[in-house]
Amino acid sequence: MGRRADHTPEQLRALVLDAARKIVAAEGERALTTRRIAQDIGYTSGTLYNVFKDRDDLILALNGATLDELFAAVSGTARGADVEKRLRALARAYIGFVRAQPQLWSLIFEHSRATPEPDWYPPKVARVFGVMEETLAPLYGEAARRDCAQAARMLWASLHGMCVLESKGALAMPATTLVDGLIRHFIAGHEVLAGGGRRKA
């Protein structure tokens, strides 16, 4: 029997998201159905549509919450004077998050939406990218912000690719080892460019 009067819409939304998160984390997207969520929280399936338009809307909200968690995991690494150490810390935080929550992380990138993203979603993605840009900023300065943004996206793409391959068992060594090499070569290459083509001593 449903419990329609037990919770406010805000509380019900939180209940649904929490149940959805647990289902995806344990079993993946395929297990995520309105019937399963309703069963877990003690409501009828139809009640879920009072707080979410459809399954896509629910997954988008869940992905938004996961992006918030990812931002919290990596945002504390963009501090300190040594850019290379900060990059390594950021990469390890990202890889650690992926290893801890592989299903939720995968859902961000693998779910095919039937509707466009709402206005609130892109800023959540942008602020995750922004951590990498903030970390790289000392290497570029204000005059080269565009180059900094491009480098940040390049490194994020490389890091993401390593995590995807590791999650599929397709890497010969841990992603943390590979990303250390990537960062080392990136910093060395930047020093060469900054030195006019000469590697710094």
Secondary structure, DSSP 8 states (H G I E B T S, - for coil): ---TTTS-HHHHHHHHHHHHHHHHHHH-GGG--HHHHHHHHTS-GGGGGGT-SSHHHHHHHHHHHHHHHHHHHHHTTS-SS-HHHHHHHHHHHHHHHHHHSHHHHHHHHH---SS---TTHHHHHHHHHHHHHHHHHHHH-GGGHHHHHHHHHHHHHHHHHHHHHHHTT--SS-HHHHHHHHHHHHHHHHHHHHTTS----
